[in-house]
Amino acid sequence: MNAGNQRFEKIRHSLPDGIVASSDSHVLRAYSQDLWPRKMIEIREQGPDPEPAMDLVLWPENAAQISDVARWAVRMDCALYPYGAGSGVCGATTADAGEPRPRVVVDLKRMNCVRSIDRKSMTAWVEAGIIGENLERHLNQEGLTLGHFPSSLYCSSLGGWLATRSAGQLSTKYGKIEDMVLSLECVFADGTVAETARAPRSAMGADWTQLLLGTEGTLCFFSAACVLVHPLPEKRVGLSFETPDIRTAMEFARMALQAGLRPAALRIYDPLETSLTLSRAVLKESGFGGGAAIVAQFEGGAAVTDAGAGELLRMAPLAGARRIGDQLAQHWWEHRYDISYKQQLIMSHGRMILDTFEVAATWDKLQAVYEAVKNVNIGFGIVLAHLSHFYHAGANIYFSIVAHAGLTPDVPARYDSIWSDVMRAAEGAGATLSHHHGVGRLRREWIMRERADWMKIFLKVKNGFDPENHLNPGKMGG
Ligand SMILES: Cc1cc2nc3c(=O)[nH]c(=O)nc-3n(C[C@H](O)[C@H](O)[C@H](O)COP(=O)(O)OP(=O)(O)OC[C@H]3O[C@@H](n4cnc5c(N)ncnc54)[C@H](O)[C@@H]3O)c2cc1C
């Protein structure tokens, strides 16, 4: 009997009542990994793990059933892994090899309803297991939008977004997911179901919503959330620009943001990413002459959209940006979900290493972060960069690493050393090491460095919420 069977033996005769469950080995294997590139490289180079890492999958249908699962897990001494759609790229849903307790995945996808819409407050209560595309379609039928469009819209869930502090392509106008949440319905390890305050703002003590967001299932399950919704845009305007270099482009963005402009999307591609990932034909058609390409997309009510676009056009020459043809912006809009799915083409080649990481920094450090990471020697490879989420005080930089492992026999070890080098460079230049992908297993060492003293306090909070560490063990320092 293998280790997984032995763990499952401890619980097989007392599974929670009335909850759909599976211990089929194909199902367990599918739930044993997310989309963390390191694991995919490991499987590609070394073959699949001999046995699935998970022992049981449960699909509760409501908060009461999650509560039953939590109480059952405490009684049976199981580890619980909250699961949305498994599109995470940091190993946050996966189990550590050394976890001795039965490992139970709790997939919330059966909790996929929009419970209610309040048109006066412009909010909606939505169950956490809903897939992004389905939520957006539902809202669109009501003439509404959430405004959250991660590139993984088609394969990620509301619960996953909340647990990782996700960012969508139009975040510069609509905000990150943490800006869109009014209230959370949570289920804790002792089975308590509780809602955080539902108010536009509150001074009744600490903000529990913000404390719980981004904790990757280590403090509670999110069973539902009350989110802000907006009318579908009346008008969209796409503009394209070029600047001689990335520094000028960053300054252009800073001027615009600090003047109060909020394009829904603003994207700056560094010269290398411009030349390697944007369509040559479209660049040519747009009259792009070289340097950094910029795309700006305004949307909303017609008057506000026109005013925003007009003001950006007025600022461009003052900031050293040249307007080019709108074909580039149009092309980006039409193909905005394509690039992520092209990664598999590169990953399917043996010995190739591909990953992306998204850091953020205040404006005073942004250029230094960019240069520090770009200057890392990653051997046979390149580092591409674009900026796609902007704020009054700074922005995010999204780096892509594409490398060949060369003659190194151990490709995952080569991945680890490249990862450490780029993280150290970004850390040294003053960045926060994740803007929206989260921590998982990938950055658990790095969060202990970046947030050293605060993680000691976080572990006390964790101990109060989940003293026996049943919820997503091995993550967030737990
Ligand atoms: C092609 C591609 C493109 C991507 N683009 C983006 C992007 O543009 N922006 C972005 O932010 N991310 C992006 N991601 C990363 C990923 O989609 C996000 O991290 C997303 O938020 C994960 O959602 P999920 O439902 O798949 O969560 P999962 O991967 O299932 O889980 C992620 C974490 O959330 C926890 N969790 C899930 N549901 C719950 C719940 N209900 N309660 C408590 N904890 C829970 C899990 O335990 C885990 O810790 C991309 C990924 C891929 C593969």
The ligand as a Gaussian input file, in Angstrom:
#p B3LYP/6-31G(d) Opt

LIG

0 1
 C       -2.625000      31.764000     -18.559000
 C       -2.687000      32.427000     -17.210000
 C       -2.862000      33.797000     -17.131000
 C       -2.947000      34.420000     -15.881000
 N       -3.186000      35.765000     -15.821000
 C       -3.392000      36.365000     -14.630000
 C       -3.731000      37.741000     -14.565000
 O       -3.869000      38.427000     -15.578000
 N       -3.924000      38.285000     -13.334000
 C       -3.822000      37.546000     -12.197000
 O       -4.041000      38.084000     -11.108000
 N       -3.472000      36.247000     -12.229000
 C       -3.275000      35.632000     -13.408000
 N       -2.957000      34.295000     -13.456000
 C       -2.797000      33.542000     -12.207000
 C       -4.110000      32.910000     -11.670000
 O       -5.092000      32.830000     -12.667000
 C       -4.608000      33.715000     -10.480000
 O       -3.712000      33.547000      -9.398000
 C       -6.025000      33.362000     -10.017000
 O       -6.408000      34.301000      -9.040000
 C       -6.145000      31.965000      -9.433000
 O       -7.522000      31.636000      -9.388000
 P       -7.997000      30.111000      -9.277000
 O       -9.466000      30.126000      -9.094000
 O       -7.481000      29.322000     -10.412000
 O       -7.293000      29.706000      -7.911000
 P       -6.495000      28.387000      -7.525000
 O       -5.286000      28.245000      -8.379000
 O       -7.430000      27.239000      -7.461000
 O       -6.047000      28.781000      -6.046000
 C       -5.155000      29.836000      -5.805000
 C       -5.060000      30.066000      -4.288000
 O       -6.316000      30.509000      -3.802000
 C       -6.812000      29.633000      -2.782000
 N       -8.268000      29.596000      -2.970000
 C       -8.949000      29.324000      -4.106000
 N      -10.265000      29.454000      -3.899000
 C      -10.428000      29.810000      -2.603000
 C      -11.561000      30.103000      -1.779000
 N      -12.804000      30.071000      -2.258000
 N      -11.345000      30.429000      -0.491000
 C      -10.084000      30.495000       0.020000
 N       -8.987000      30.234000      -0.710000
 C       -9.156000      29.902000      -2.008000
 C       -6.109000      28.313000      -3.033000
 O       -6.006000      27.534000      -1.846000
 C       -4.743000      28.807000      -3.485000
 O       -4.004000      29.166000      -2.353000
 C       -2.823000      33.648000     -14.693000
 C       -2.633000      32.268000     -14.779000
 C       -2.566000      31.661000     -16.019000
 C       -2.381000      30.183000     -16.070000

